Amino acid sequence: MRILLTGANGQLGQALRASLAPLGSVLPATRDGRLPDGAGAEVADLSRPDTLPALVARLAPDLVVNAAAYTAVDRAEDEPDLAFRVNAEAPGALSRACAAAGIRLVHFSTDYVFDGGATRPLREDDPTGPLGVYGASKLAGEQAVREGGAGHAIFRLCWVYGPVGHNFLLTMLRLARERGHLRVVDDQRGTPTSALRIARAVADALGRDGGRSGTWHLAADGQCSWHGFARAIFEGAVARGLLAAPPVLEAVPGSAYPTRARRPAWSVLDNAAFTRDFGVHIGDWREGLDEVLDLLAQA
């Protein structure tokens, strides 16, 4: 199987390159045609949706996995046209191209399609209500994929991190080495989910996929606040020698860090449908954290 993977240089894209390899030949694509190691890749610039159908037609893949997105949550408030072009128009163009070629599309969305007002794990059929441009653009992207006509699997993710890229875990480790005291938000809750486990779960699901189209929440089990996540990171990092000692960690409300875009206070996703439909379970968020910290300690 030939798999076109857009966004192959992101933290999820890099994990998918490895996890999808056993399924066939992965054709990596990035915005500038380069991979993190300097190797060449196909060019897939989602800010130019009109170029994507020709790419799909030329490469003639058996499957398209779209891991590219505009993810600058705050900047999106000032760049709504670009955010919607990348997160909504481009996935729609890919879906139409896949429909024309008779192939499936895998697309990734986010917990930001919800308003954060829930008090239980969010299910796929719960009402959406994005708080800002980023969430609205991702919700529009989901609809564009559905309306494009391709057989599709949309996976909603939350609090994604990994051993590479720009994410909360790596930022906390860097700050802990620079400062003895950190203030971290404690009134936003979600489920930290390792990009490595997401990628493996996607590959496993594709291997068992019966061809159904739909939307699934793909997140680890459990929940915590950003403060709780930071505490677990520091405890694990000290135990593995990644940090000499943990910083003093202070819990603060989100209002202590005003941002251009509002964040949902509740981002816990119910993964029961994904586990039921694909027979794949990615485990508790702490297990995923241990795995990533082990990799960083071995590097």
Disulfide bonds with the S-S distance in Angstrom:
none
